[in-house]
Amino acid sequence: MKLKLAVLALSASAITPAFSAGFTNGSFEDGTFSGWTQGAGRLVSSNTITLNPADYLPGGTSHLASYQASAITAVGSYDPIVGGTTLSQVYSGNHAARVNNRVNDYSVNVIKQTVANYTESKIVFEWAAVLQGSHGLTDSDAFNLTLTDDTTGSVLVQRSYSSASAATASLFTQLNNGWFYTPWQVESLDVGNRQGHTFSLNLLATDCPYGAHAGYVYLDGFGSTVVDPGPIAPVPEPETYAMMLGGLGVIGLLRRRKKS
């Protein structure tokens, strides 16, 4: 009888799918792109809205690693184009990702993550875009963010803007320097009826096709819960560090005097 039960247990484990624990480094908290596939290349099409992320990922027809311009951002840093403390480069925690950059050099950058056998009830992530005002709807700096259910072949989220379409979109603000930006946008999807499915997130950001205007996007918190960003403390300036160290030195001196 014990042998039969053991055999049944082994049989059940063999047919039960191995469910995923979730997204790998979805919030970029280890300060790297661990868990993500990065891609880059030089823009070779004038239609920036229809660029295919797969073409710029490793193995793609347009992949050129030398155009890699994405980076991990740190808490306390603010977007230099928007200026001041208006747009934090991190939504929550200590790090986020920036896809592409503010240099207008024909670059296209992509990041992608796929999670298989997903069992959580929600998929949540945050993004913020910064686009330089330029040309027409399809030949401006742009970005395309897509979340797909690969099991069913359906698109769950698609956010595609060029700087030209940003000019008429209510979520974008135009700056005096001609750039457009969004505050952090929170995407929260109920996927409870898609248990065990495979999902992919692709984010592509590109300069304009004429080498004159740049665009980039921040991404954070790719996971299963909504995170309250809370207050973002600025990084102390060098002078502040000096004052802190000086204060610690005075405290140490006073303690030594008391002991003597």
C-alpha positions in Angstrom: 0.0 0.0 0.0 2.8 2.4 0.9 4.5 1.6 -2.4 1.3 2.4 -4.3 0.9 5.8 -2.6 4.5 6.7 -3.4 4.0 5.8 -7.0 0.9 7.9 -7.2 2.6 10.8 -5.6 5.5 10.6 -8.1 3.0 10.4 -10.9 1.1 13.5 -9.7 4.3 15.5 -9.4 5.4 14.5 -12.9 2.2 15.9 -14.5 2.0 19.1 -12.4 3.5 22.1 -14.2 6.4 23.9 -12.5 4.9 27.3 -11.8 7.1 30.5 -11.9 7.9 32.4 -8.8 7.4 35.6 -10.6 9.5 38.2 -12.4 13.3 38.3 -12.1 14.6 41.6 -10.8 11.5 43.3 -12.1 12.2 46.4 -10.0 15.9 46.4 -10.9 16.8 46.5 -7.2 20.1 44.7 -7.6 21.3 47.6 -9.8 21.5 45.6 -13.0 19.4 44.3 -15.9 19.5 40.8 -14.4 16.5 38.9 -15.7 16.0 41.1 -18.7 17.2 40.8 -22.3 18.7 44.0 -23.7 18.9 45.0 -27.3 20.1 48.0 -29.3 20.8 49.1 -32.8 21.0 52.0 -35.3 17.7 53.3 -36.7 17.3 52.2 -40.3 13.6 53.0 -40.8 11.8 56.3 -41.0 8.6 54.8 -39.5 9.6 54.8 -35.8 6.2 53.7 -34.5 6.2 50.3 -36.3 9.7 49.2 -35.3 9.9 45.6 -34.2 11.7 45.0 -30.9 12.8 41.6 -32.0 14.9 43.1 -34.8 17.0 44.9 -32.2 17.4 42.1 -29.6 20.4 39.8 -29.8 20.1 37.7 -33.0 17.8 40.2 -34.6 18.5 41.6 -38.1 19.2 45.2 -36.8 21.0 44.3 -33.5 24.1 46.4 -32.9 25.5 46.3 -29.4 27.6 49.4 -29.9 24.4 51.5 -29.8 23.6 50.3 -26.3 22.3 53.5 -24.5 20.2 52.1 -21.6 21.1 52.4 -18.0 20.0 51.7 -14.4 19.0 54.8 -12.5 19.4 55.5 -8.8 17.0 56.9 -6.1 17.5 60.6 -5.5 18.3 61.4 -9.1 15.9 63.4 -11.3 15.5 63.7 -15.0 17.9 66.4 -16.3 15.7 67.3 -19.3 12.5 67.9 -17.2 14.7 69.7 -14.7 14.4 70.3 -11.0 12.8 67.7 -8.9 9.7 67.2 -11.1 10.4 63.7 -12.5 12.2 61.2 -10.3 14.3 58.6 -12.3 13.0 55.9 -9.9 9.4 55.2 -9.1 9.9 53.2 -5.9 12.8 51.5 -4.1 16.4 52.3 -5.1 16.6 51.6 -8.8 14.8 51.7 -12.1 15.7 51.3 -15.8 16.1 54.0 -18.4 15.7 52.7 -22.0 17.6 54.8 -24.6 19.0 58.2 -23.6 18.9 61.9 -24.4 21.6 61.8 -27.0 20.2 62.1 -30.6 22.4 59.6 -32.5 19.9 57.3 -34.4 20.0 54.8 -31.5 17.2 52.3 -30.7 17.2 50.5 -27.4 15.0 47.6 -26.2 14.5 45.6 -23.0 12.4 42.5 -22.7 11.3 40.0 -20.1 9.2 36.8 -20.5 7.7 34.9 -17.5 6.4 31.4 -18.0 3.6 29.7 -16.1 2.6 32.8 -14.2 0.3 32.2 -11.3 -0.2 35.6 -9.6 -3.5 37.5 -10.0 -2.0 40.8 -11.1 0.8 42.2 -13.3 1.9 45.7 -12.3 4.6 48.0 -13.7 5.3 51.7 -14.0 6.7 53.9 -16.8 7.5 57.5 -17.6 8.5 58.9 -21.0 10.6 61.8 -22.1 10.4 62.7 -25.9 12.0 65.6 -27.8 9.6 67.5 -30.0 10.5 66.8 -33.6 8.7 65.8 -36.8 5.6 63.9 -37.9 3.5 61.2 -36.3 5.6 58.4 -37.7 9.1 59.9 -38.1 9.7 61.3 -34.7 11.5 60.0 -31.6 9.1 57.5 -30.1 8.5 54.5 -27.9 6.5 51.3 -27.9 5.6 49.4 -24.7 3.7 46.2 -25.1 2.6 43.5 -22.6 1.4 40.3 -24.3 -0.2 37.1 -23.3 2.0 34.7 -25.3 -0.2 31.8 -24.5 -3.2 33.3 -26.3 -1.3 35.6 -28.6 -3.3 38.6 -27.2 -2.0 42.1 -26.5 -2.9 43.2 -22.9 -1.2 46.6 -22.9 0.1 48.8 -25.7 1.5 52.3 -25.2 2.9 53.8 -28.4 3.7 57.5 -28.7 5.9 59.6 -30.9 6.8 63.2 -29.8 4.2 64.3 -32.5 1.4 62.3 -30.9 2.5 63.4 -27.5 1.7 67.0 -28.4 -2.0 66.1 -28.4 -2.0 63.5 -25.6 -3.3 64.7 -22.2 -0.9 62.6 -20.2 2.1 64.5 -21.7 3.3 67.9 -20.6 5.3 70.1 -22.9 8.3 71.9 -21.6 9.7 75.3 -22.6 12.7 73.5 -24.2 10.4 71.7 -26.6 10.5 68.3 -24.9 7.5 66.4 -23.7 7.2 64.2 -20.6 4.8 62.1 -18.6 4.7 61.7 -14.8 5.0 58.0 -13.7 2.2 56.0 -15.2 1.0 52.9 -13.2 -0.3 49.9 -15.2 -2.1 47.3 -13.1 -3.8 44.3 -14.8 -6.0 41.6 -13.4 -4.7 38.3 -14.9 -6.4 36.0 -12.4 -8.3 34.3 -15.3 -5.0 33.6 -17.1 -3.4 31.3 -14.6 -0.3 29.4 -15.9 0.0 31.6 -19.0 3.3 33.0 -20.4 3.6 36.8 -20.5 6.2 39.1 -22.2 6.9 42.8 -21.7 8.8 44.6 -24.5 9.9 48.3 -24.2 11.5 49.9 -27.2 12.6 53.6 -27.3 14.1 55.3 -30.3 15.6 58.6 -31.6 14.1 60.2 -34.7 15.3 58.8 -38.0 17.3 62.0 -38.9 19.7 62.1 -36.0 18.3 65.3 -34.6 15.9 64.3 -31.7 16.0 61.9 -28.9 13.5 59.9 -26.8 13.7 57.6 -23.8 11.5 55.8 -21.2 11.9 54.9 -17.6 10.5 51.5 -16.4 10.1 50.2 -12.8 8.3 47.7 -10.6 7.5 44.9 -13.0 5.9 42.5 -10.6 2.6 41.4 -9.0 1.7 44.1 -6.5 1.1 47.9 -6.6 3.9 49.6 -4.7 3.5 53.0 -3.0 6.4 55.0 -4.1 6.5 57.1 -0.9 8.8 60.1 -0.5 12.0 60.0 -2.6 14.9 61.4 -0.6 17.4 63.4 -2.6 21.0 62.3 -2.6 23.0 64.7 -0.4 25.3 67.1 -2.2 29.1 66.9 -1.5 28.8 69.9 0.8 26.2 68.1 2.8 28.4 65.0 3.2 31.2 67.3 4.5 28.9 68.8 7.1 27.8 65.4 8.2 31.3 64.2 8.5 32.3 67.3 10.4 29.4 66.9 12.8 30.4 63.3 13.5 34.0 64.5 14.2 32.7 67.1 16.8 30.6 64.4 18.5 33.6 62.1 18.7 35.8 64.9 20.2 33.2 65.7 22.8 32.9 62.1 23.8 36.6 61.7 24.2 36.8 64.9 26.4 34.0 63.5 28.6 35.9 60.2 29.1 39.1 62.0 30.0 
